[in-house]
Amino acid sequence: MNNHIISLIQSALNKNVRTLSSVSGGSIASAYRAELENRQTLFVKVSPQHPDMFVKEANGLRELQKANALRIPEVVFADEELLLLEFLPVTASNRRTHFFEQFGKQFAQLHRHTAEHYGFNENNYIGSTPQQNLPLMSSWKEFFVVNRLEFQFKLAEQNGYKDKEIVYLFRRVEKQIDRLIPEDSERPSLLHGDLWSGNFLCVENNVPAVIDPAVYYGHREADLAMTMLFGGFSEAFYASYHSEFPLEEEWKRRCELYKLYHLLNHLNLFGEGYYPQVYQTMKELLS
């Protein structure tokens, strides 16, 4: 297997590989660290679950770089079999309050990079689930209902998760969307799309970096909602974010709705163990 990966890398870059070693990563692709003949070190992904997954990930990383806000690994190469990224040296043991303050500030700066419409110029993936970003829309409310909630709910039905109570609660939530998402004047922000504790790094000099995006332009509260889903980030992160780019009143309440998209996705990815969180979230939204 390693010889095949080495061959792929050498063919893509026309450079010899000195060493290749496996590294821990997610469940979506196999990950490696490669050192080239010129001592350049790369992060390597192979064996994607979808043929266009690596190209979409590369496009998302390049889009995040446009904001010039956070440390993003450089894309070296991407095709159907192989993704080569700059290898970022991690120093996670040095995460301190200053790190999260800086992270919150830079994440807010990312969200100041805006577009005219909600969505993205291509569909991509959140985890291994397709994420629908097209067609572009001028209404955040419509985009979130159609391309986020309804898309995941239909997928859940296709996957056999047709629990009657979930169907009943979901339809009730849909009817409450006008109350749950008030119209506002914010422009669509560039979103990471899948920011949880496994998708950010602390690299040299306590610099925050982000990886594995599910990029699109949306309401920035939706990005913050994911950061709060699995234990949340440091309070210093949120305080620094709010200081840099103040949030509207009741943003945390709306985050409960935006969490539902990710919970439905986890239901589709990992199964019925996510039923209780889906139930509870919808009940709280309706209370």
C-alpha positions in Angstrom: 0.0 0.0 0.0 2.8 2.5 1.0 4.5 1.8 -2.3 1.3 2.7 -4.2 0.9 6.0 -2.3 4.5 6.9 -2.8 4.1 6.3 -6.5 1.0 8.5 -6.6 2.9 11.4 -4.8 5.9 11.1 -7.0 3.8 11.1 -10.1 1.8 14.1 -9.0 4.9 16.2 -8.0 7.7 14.7 -10.0 9.7 14.5 -6.8 11.0 11.6 -4.9 9.6 10.6 -1.5 12.1 10.0 1.3 9.8 8.8 4.0 6.1 8.0 4.4 4.4 7.3 7.7 0.7 7.0 8.8 -0.8 9.6 11.1 -4.0 9.7 13.1 -6.9 11.3 11.4 -10.6 11.0 10.7 -12.6 8.0 9.3 -13.2 9.5 5.9 -9.7 9.0 4.4 -6.4 7.5 5.2 -3.8 10.0 6.3 0.0 10.1 6.1 3.0 12.3 6.6 5.4 12.4 3.6 8.9 13.9 3.5 10.2 14.7 0.0 13.7 14.7 -1.4 13.9 18.5 -0.8 12.9 18.0 2.9 9.5 19.5 2.2 6.9 17.8 4.5 3.4 17.1 3.3 0.1 15.9 4.8 -1.3 13.2 2.6 -4.8 11.9 2.2 -5.8 8.9 0.1 -8.8 6.6 -0.4 -11.7 9.2 -0.4 -15.3 8.0 0.0 -16.4 10.0 -3.0 -14.3 10.6 -6.2 -14.6 14.4 -6.1 -14.2 14.8 -2.3 -10.5 15.8 -2.3 -11.0 18.4 -5.0 -13.9 19.9 -3.1 -11.9 20.0 0.1 -9.1 21.7 -1.7 -11.5 24.3 -3.2 -12.8 25.0 0.3 -9.4 25.5 1.7 -8.5 28.0 -1.1 -11.8 29.9 -0.4 -10.9 30.2 3.3 -7.5 31.6 2.3 -9.2 34.5 0.5 -10.3 36.0 3.8 -6.6 36.2 5.0 -7.9 35.7 8.6 -6.8 32.2 9.8 -3.9 29.9 9.2 -5.0 27.5 6.4 -2.8 24.7 5.0 -1.6 25.4 1.5 -3.0 23.0 -1.1 -0.2 21.3 -3.0 -2.1 18.9 -5.2 -5.6 17.4 -5.4 -7.3 14.9 -7.6 -9.7 11.9 -7.3 -7.1 9.7 -5.5 -4.8 12.0 -3.6 -4.8 15.2 -1.6 -1.5 16.8 -0.7 -1.4 19.7 1.8 1.2 21.7 3.7 2.1 19.8 6.9 1.3 22.0 9.9 3.4 21.3 13.0 1.0 21.0 15.9 1.7 22.2 19.4 -1.6 21.4 21.0 -0.1 21.3 24.5 0.4 25.1 24.4 -3.2 26.0 24.1 -3.9 28.8 26.6 -6.3 31.6 27.0 -4.3 33.8 24.6 -4.7 31.1 21.9 -8.5 31.1 22.2 -8.7 34.9 22.3 -6.7 35.0 19.1 -8.7 32.2 17.6 -12.0 34.0 18.4 -10.8 37.3 16.9 -9.5 35.6 13.7 -12.7 33.6 13.3 -14.7 36.8 13.5 -12.4 38.3 10.8 -13.1 35.2 8.6 -16.8 36.0 8.9 -16.2 39.6 7.7 -15.4 38.1 4.3 -18.8 38.2 2.5 -20.6 37.4 -0.7 -23.8 38.5 -2.5 -25.7 35.3 -2.1 -26.0 32.3 0.3 -24.4 29.1 -0.8 -21.3 28.4 -2.8 -20.2 27.9 -6.4 -20.3 24.1 -6.0 -21.8 21.5 -3.8 -19.4 19.8 -1.4 -19.3 17.6 1.7 -19.8 17.8 5.4 -18.0 14.8 6.7 -18.8 12.2 4.1 -22.4 13.5 3.5 -23.1 15.6 0.4 -23.7 19.2 1.3 -26.0 21.1 -1.1 -24.9 24.7 -1.8 -26.7 25.3 -5.1 -28.7 27.1 -6.2 -27.4 30.3 -4.7 -30.1 32.2 -2.8 -30.8 35.7 -1.6 -32.7 34.6 1.5 -30.9 32.9 4.4 -34.1 31.6 5.8 -35.0 29.8 2.5 -31.4 28.6 2.0 -31.2 27.1 5.5 -34.6 25.4 5.3 -34.2 23.9 1.8 -30.5 23.2 1.5 -29.8 22.3 5.1 -32.7 21.1 7.1 -34.9 19.6 4.4 -31.9 18.1 2.6 -30.8 16.2 5.7 -34.3 15.2 6.7 -35.0 13.7 3.3 -31.7 11.8 3.6 -32.6 10.5 7.0 -35.9 9.2 5.6 -34.0 7.5 2.7 -31.7 6.0 5.4 -34.6 4.5 7.2 -34.9 6.9 10.1 -38.6 7.5 9.8 -39.4 7.7 13.5 -43.0 9.1 13.7 -42.1 11.5 16.5 -39.1 12.9 14.7 -41.3 13.5 11.6 -44.0 15.2 13.6 -41.5 17.4 15.5 -39.6 18.3 12.3 -42.8 19.5 10.5 -43.7 21.6 13.5 -40.2 23.2 13.5 -40.6 24.0 9.8 -43.8 25.9 10.6 -42.0 27.9 13.2 -39.1 29.0 11.0 -40.4 32.6 10.6 -40.2 32.9 14.4 -36.9 31.1 14.8 -35.0 32.9 12.1 -35.9 36.7 12.0 -34.8 38.6 8.9 -31.7 40.7 9.4 -29.4 42.8 7.2 -26.2 40.8 7.5 -24.5 39.8 4.3 -23.6 36.2 3.7 -20.4 35.4 5.6 -17.7 32.9 4.5 -18.2 29.9 6.8 -15.9 27.1 7.7 -19.0 25.0 7.9 -17.8 22.2 10.2 -15.8 23.7 12.9 -15.5 21.5 16.0 -12.6 20.6 18.2 -11.2 18.1 15.7 -11.0 20.6 12.9 -8.7 23.2 14.4 -5.1 23.1 15.3 -2.7 25.0 17.5 0.5 25.3 15.4 3.9 27.0 16.0 3.8 30.1 18.2 0.2 29.3 19.4 -1.2 30.2 16.0 -4.8 28.9 15.3 -5.3 26.9 12.1 -8.4 25.2 10.6 -8.7 22.1 8.5 -11.4 19.9 6.9 -13.9 22.6 5.9 -17.4 22.3 4.6 -17.3 25.8 3.1 -20.2 28.0 2.0 -21.5 31.5 2.5 -24.2 31.7 5.2 -25.2 33.3 8.4 -22.2 33.4 10.8 -24.3 32.2 13.7 -24.6 28.8 11.9 -20.8 28.5 12.1 -20.7 29.4 15.8 -23.5 26.8 16.4 -21.2 24.0 15.4 -18.5 25.2 17.7 -21.0 24.8 20.6 -22.3 21.4 19.7 -19.8 19.0 21.2 -18.8 20.7 24.5 -18.1 24.1 23.0 -14.9 26.1 22.9 -13.3 28.2 25.6 -15.3 31.2 26.8 -12.4 33.3 25.8 -13.0 32.3 22.2 -16.6 33.6 22.3 -15.8 36.8 24.2 -13.0 37.6 21.8 -15.3 36.9 18.8 -18.1 39.1 20.2 -15.6 41.9 20.9 -14.3 41.8 17.3 -17.7 41.3 15.5 -20.6 41.8 17.9 -23.5 39.3 17.7 -27.2 40.1 17.7 -29.4 39.5 20.7 -30.6 35.9 21.2 -27.9 34.5 18.9 -27.4 31.5 21.2 -31.1 30.6 21.0 -30.9 30.6 17.2 -27.8 28.4 17.4 -30.0 25.7 18.8 -31.8 25.6 15.4 -28.5 25.6 13.5 -27.3 22.7 15.6 -30.2 20.7 14.2 -28.5 20.5 10.8 -25.4 18.9 12.3 -27.4 16.6 14.5 -29.4 15.3 11.6 -26.1 14.9 9.7 -24.7 12.8 12.6 -27.9 10.8 12.6 -27.3 10.0 9.0 -23.6 9.3 9.4 -23.6 7.3 12.7 -27.1 6.1 13.3 -29.9 6.0 15.9 -27.7 6.9 18.8 -28.3 10.5 17.8 -32.1 10.2 18.1 -32.2 11.6 21.7 -30.3 14.8 20.8 -32.4 15.3 17.7 -35.6 14.9 19.7 -34.4 17.1 22.5 -33.2 19.9 20.2 -36.5 20.1 18.4 -38.6 20.0 21.6 -36.6 22.9 23.0 -37.0 24.9 19.8 -40.8 24.4 20.0 -41.1 25.3 23.7 
